[in-house]
Each structure stands twice: as C-alpha cells, then as structure tokens.
Amino acid sequence: VPGRMEFFFYSSLFILSGMLIIVLSKLIFLLLAGSVRFSYWLYGLWNILEIILLAIAYTVLDVFLIGKDTIIFRHFIELLFVTLLVLAIPYSISWLWLSLKDKRIKLEALSRNTSMEFREHQMISFRDETGKLRFSFKSKDILYVESTDNYVTIITGEKGRIRKNMLRKTMKRLEKEMEGTHIRRCHRSYMVNFENIKQVKLISTSLFIYLDFPEEIRIPVSGTYAEKVHEFINLMSIS
C-alpha cells in the first residue's frame, strides 16, 4: 500500500507540474500574441521550447526529489523523447487547426475584396421602354432613381459631381429590371442604391435614407417599403 501511495503521489506531482508549465506557457503566449504577430514557425518553436522545459522539470523531479541514481543528461534525453512522443499528436492537431483557421480567414478576406472590386467595376445598363440601350454606369456611381410620370431620372455621382440622366420608363418596369442589383425601391417615387447608403434616420415620424456623398442627399422612405429597406440593409451587412 505505501508503494502504491508513493507512486500515486509522484505521478500526481509529475502531472500537475506538467499542467502548470503548459498553462503558464500558454498564458504568456496569449499575452504576447496581443502585441506580437506569431508565424507558424515561431509557434512551432514555442511548442518545442515547452517540451524542453517540461523535460527539464521532469528531470529535476525525477533526479533531485525522487533521488534516482542516473546520469542526468542521459535521463534528460530519455524524458525529452517520452515528452515529445506524448505531446506530438495534440501539438500537431493544434498546428493543423490554426493553419486551417488562418487559411479560412485569408480566403474570406480575399472573397470580400474580390466581391467589393467586382461591385465597384460592375456596370448596370438602362434601356428605354422600347428595349434600346440608353445608359450604362458603374454600379458604385449610381446614387438613386427618381420617378416622374412615365419617366425616371437616374442620378449618378462622378468625382463629387451630381449628374441627372432621364429615361422614358415606368418605375414599376425598372424595379423588375433592377432585381439582383443593390438598387431597390424605398418609396413610390424613389429607388436607392444601397451600396451608397450612409445612414437611415427617423426624423419625427418620417424615415429617411442619407447617401454617402459630399452634398447632403436625403431620400424619403415610405411606410410601405420601410420593412423591406431594413431587411435588405441587414442582408447586406451579413454578406
């Protein structure tokens, strides 16, 4: 029984000391990671140093506390080899997980940049009621569309200047043609390019869209379209 108790005590001491070293090491790593960018190689070197430190701690416990009669350096090498075998799998899994996470973040960033670049260069064409092509603008340059009877006016902002382009077409027909773009209806007489929205603001009981442009451009939102406007803004923020 004393032998079992002694074995249990020393085993617990080994396990607890190992856990303490790893926890302290990871805490220091997290503190440093906030100010220093660690590459995969630095992270791998950190793990190797952890293993060496664990082997040193086990050697000290084994030789000096337990009083094992052996050549210290040889015993250190043996413990280093055992520690490496034990931690090789969990460290490899953590390395793989970090690698996959980093690749996913890079892919998402690339996808966002590509999507933004595509939207900036995407051309949107406007045809009159006979189907004849009248205008083509970069999606980002289109601010809003205003309807007057059987005509619509496409307002664009190029180099800080507002331009108005009139087209013979009903708002209802144009709304159908603009499906799949960021130009959406917000009022009986207005469509707005959601790419250029800066703010949606409630003034008294009326809702307005403010566009991101040097001059203040305020577009009314009618009650009929208010819910759809909020839904589309939320959809854009997610994507």
C-alpha positions as CSV (number, residue, x, y, z in Angstrom):
1,V,0.0,0.0,0.0
2,P,2.8,2.5,0.9
3,G,4.3,1.8,-2.5
4,R,1.1,2.5,-4.3
5,M,0.5,5.7,-2.3
6,E,4.1,6.8,-3.2
7,F,3.5,6.0,-6.9
8,F,0.2,7.9,-6.8
9,F,1.9,10.9,-5.1
10,Y,4.8,11.2,-7.6
11,S,2.6,10.5,-10.6
12,S,0.2,13.3,-9.5
13,L,3.3,15.6,-8.9
14,F,4.5,14.9,-12.4
15,I,1.1,15.6,-14.0
16,L,0.4,18.7,-12.0
17,S,3.8,20.2,-12.7
18,G,3.4,19.5,-16.4
19,M,0.0,21.1,-16.5
20,L,1.2,24.1,-14.6
21,I,4.1,24.7,-17.1
22,I,1.8,24.3,-20.1
23,V,-0.9,26.7,-18.6
24,L,1.7,29.3,-17.7
25,S,3.4,29.0,-21.1
26,K,0.1,29.4,-23.0
27,L,-0.9,32.4,-20.9
28,I,2.4,34.1,-21.7
29,F,1.9,33.2,-25.4
30,L,-1.6,34.7,-25.4
31,L,-0.3,37.9,-23.7
32,L,2.5,38.2,-26.3
33,A,0.2,37.4,-29.2
34,G,-1.8,40.5,-28.5
35,S,1.2,42.7,-29.4
36,V,3.4,40.4,-31.5
37,R,2.4,38.6,-34.7
38,F,3.5,34.9,-34.4
39,S,4.2,33.0,-37.5
40,Y,3.7,29.2,-37.7
41,W,7.5,28.7,-37.3
42,L,7.5,30.8,-34.1
43,Y,4.5,28.9,-32.8
44,G,6.3,25.6,-33.6
45,L,9.5,26.9,-31.8
46,W,7.4,27.9,-28.8
47,N,6.0,24.4,-28.6
48,I,9.4,22.8,-28.8
49,L,10.6,25.1,-26.0
50,E,7.6,24.0,-24.0
51,I,8.6,20.3,-24.5
52,I,12.2,21.0,-23.5
53,L,11.0,22.9,-20.4
54,L,8.8,20.0,-19.4
55,A,11.7,17.5,-19.9
56,I,13.9,19.7,-17.6
57,A,11.1,19.9,-15.0
58,Y,10.6,16.1,-15.1
59,T,14.4,15.5,-14.8
60,V,14.6,17.8,-11.8
61,L,11.7,16.0,-10.1
62,D,13.0,12.5,-11.1
63,V,16.6,13.0,-10.1
64,F,16.7,15.6,-7.3
65,L,13.3,15.0,-5.5
66,I,12.9,11.2,-6.0
67,G,16.6,10.7,-5.8
68,K,17.0,8.5,-8.9
69,D,20.6,7.4,-9.3
70,T,21.3,8.0,-13.0
71,I,23.4,10.2,-15.4
72,I,21.4,13.4,-15.6
73,F,22.0,14.3,-19.2
74,R,21.1,10.8,-20.5
75,H,18.0,10.8,-18.3
76,F,17.0,14.3,-19.6
77,I,17.3,12.9,-23.2
78,E,15.1,9.9,-22.3
79,L,12.4,12.2,-20.7
80,L,12.6,14.6,-23.6
81,F,11.9,11.8,-26.1
82,V,9.0,10.5,-24.0
83,T,7.5,14.0,-23.6
84,L,7.9,14.6,-27.4
85,L,6.0,11.3,-28.1
86,V,3.2,12.2,-25.7
87,L,2.7,15.7,-26.9
88,A,3.4,15.2,-30.7
89,I,-0.3,14.4,-31.5
90,P,-2.0,17.2,-29.6
91,Y,0.5,19.8,-30.8
92,S,0.2,18.5,-34.4
93,I,-3.6,18.8,-34.2
94,S,-3.4,22.4,-32.8
95,W,-0.9,23.3,-35.5
96,L,-3.3,21.9,-38.2
97,W,-6.3,23.7,-36.7
98,L,-4.5,27.0,-36.6
99,S,-3.4,26.5,-40.2
100,L,-6.9,25.8,-41.4
101,K,-8.3,28.7,-39.4
102,D,-5.7,31.1,-40.9
103,K,-6.4,29.8,-44.5
104,R,-10.2,30.3,-43.9
105,I,-9.7,33.9,-42.7
106,K,-7.4,34.6,-45.7
107,L,-10.0,33.1,-48.1
108,E,-12.8,35.1,-46.6
109,A,-10.8,38.3,-46.8
110,L,-9.9,37.6,-50.5
111,S,-13.6,36.8,-51.2
112,R,-14.7,40.1,-49.6
113,N,-12.0,42.1,-51.5
114,T,-12.9,40.4,-54.8
115,S,-16.6,41.0,-54.2
116,M,-16.0,44.7,-53.5
117,E,-13.8,45.1,-56.5
118,F,-16.4,43.4,-58.7
119,R,-19.2,45.6,-57.4
120,E,-17.0,48.7,-58.0
121,H,-16.5,47.8,-61.6
122,Q,-19.8,46.2,-62.3
123,M,-21.7,48.0,-65.0
124,I,-25.5,48.5,-64.8
125,S,-27.3,49.2,-68.1
126,F,-30.5,51.1,-68.5
127,R,-32.8,50.6,-71.5
128,D,-35.8,52.6,-72.5
129,E,-39.3,51.2,-72.9
130,T,-38.5,50.0,-76.5
131,G,-35.6,48.0,-75.2
132,K,-33.0,50.3,-76.7
133,L,-29.8,50.7,-74.5
134,R,-29.5,54.3,-73.3
135,F,-27.1,54.4,-70.4
136,S,-24.5,52.2,-68.6
137,F,-23.0,53.3,-65.3
138,K,-20.6,51.7,-62.8
139,S,-22.8,50.3,-60.0
140,K,-21.0,52.4,-57.4
141,D,-21.6,55.6,-59.3
142,I,-25.4,55.3,-59.2
143,L,-26.9,57.2,-56.2
144,Y,-30.7,56.9,-56.7
145,V,-33.5,56.9,-59.2
146,E,-36.5,59.3,-59.2
147,S,-39.7,58.8,-61.0
148,T,-41.9,61.4,-62.7
149,D,-45.0,60.0,-64.5
150,N,-43.6,57.7,-67.3
151,Y,-40.1,58.9,-66.9
152,V,-37.3,58.0,-64.5
153,T,-34.2,60.1,-63.7
154,I,-31.0,58.2,-62.8
155,I,-28.9,60.3,-60.5
156,T,-25.2,59.5,-60.6
157,G,-22.3,60.9,-58.6
158,E,-19.0,61.0,-60.5
159,K,-15.9,62.8,-59.0
160,G,-18.1,64.6,-56.5
161,R,-20.5,65.9,-59.1
162,I,-24.2,65.0,-59.5
163,R,-25.4,64.1,-63.0
164,K,-29.1,63.5,-64.0
165,N,-30.0,61.1,-66.8
166,M,-33.6,61.0,-67.9
167,L,-35.1,57.8,-69.3
168,R,-38.6,57.0,-70.6
169,K,-39.7,54.1,-68.5
170,T,-42.0,53.4,-65.6
171,M,-40.6,52.9,-62.1
172,K,-42.5,49.5,-61.9
173,R,-40.7,48.2,-65.0
174,L,-37.3,49.5,-63.8
175,E,-37.8,47.9,-60.4
176,K,-38.2,44.5,-62.1
177,E,-35.1,45.0,-64.2
178,M,-33.0,46.0,-61.2
179,E,-33.7,42.8,-59.3
180,G,-30.3,41.2,-58.5
181,T,-28.6,44.6,-58.0
182,H,-28.3,46.8,-55.0
183,I,-30.8,49.3,-56.4
184,R,-34.0,48.8,-54.6
185,R,-37.3,50.6,-54.1
186,C,-37.8,52.6,-51.0
187,H,-40.7,54.9,-52.0
188,R,-43.4,55.2,-54.6
189,S,-41.2,57.7,-56.4
190,Y,-37.7,56.6,-55.4
191,M,-35.2,53.8,-55.8
192,V,-31.9,54.0,-54.0
193,N,-28.5,52.3,-54.4
194,F,-27.9,50.5,-51.1
195,E,-24.1,50.5,-51.8
196,N,-24.1,54.2,-51.2
197,I,-26.2,54.4,-48.0
198,K,-24.5,56.2,-45.2
199,Q,-27.3,56.4,-42.7
200,V,-31.0,55.6,-42.1
201,K,-32.6,58.1,-39.8
202,L,-36.0,58.6,-38.3
203,I,-37.0,62.3,-38.2
204,S,-40.2,62.9,-36.3
205,T,-42.4,60.2,-37.8
206,S,-40.7,60.0,-41.2
207,L,-37.8,57.7,-42.2
208,F,-35.0,59.0,-44.4
209,I,-32.0,57.5,-46.2
210,Y,-28.8,59.6,-46.2
211,L,-26.4,58.8,-49.0
212,D,-22.6,58.8,-48.8
213,F,-21.9,61.8,-50.9
214,P,-20.2,65.2,-50.3
215,E,-23.5,67.0,-50.8
216,E,-26.3,66.0,-48.4
217,I,-28.7,63.7,-50.3
218,R,-31.8,62.7,-48.3
219,I,-34.3,60.2,-49.8
220,P,-37.6,59.5,-48.1
221,V,-38.7,56.0,-47.2
222,S,-42.4,55.3,-47.2
223,G,-44.1,53.1,-44.7
224,T,-44.8,50.5,-47.3
225,Y,-41.1,49.9,-48.0
226,A,-39.6,50.6,-44.5
227,E,-39.5,46.9,-43.5
228,K,-38.0,45.9,-46.9
229,V,-35.3,48.6,-46.5
230,H,-34.3,47.3,-43.1
231,E,-34.3,43.7,-44.3
232,F,-32.1,44.5,-47.3
233,I,-29.6,46.5,-45.1
234,N,-29.4,43.6,-42.7
235,L,-28.9,41.2,-45.6
236,M,-26.0,43.3,-47.0
237,S,-24.3,43.6,-43.6
238,I,-24.3,39.8,-43.3
239,S,-22.9,39.2,-46.8
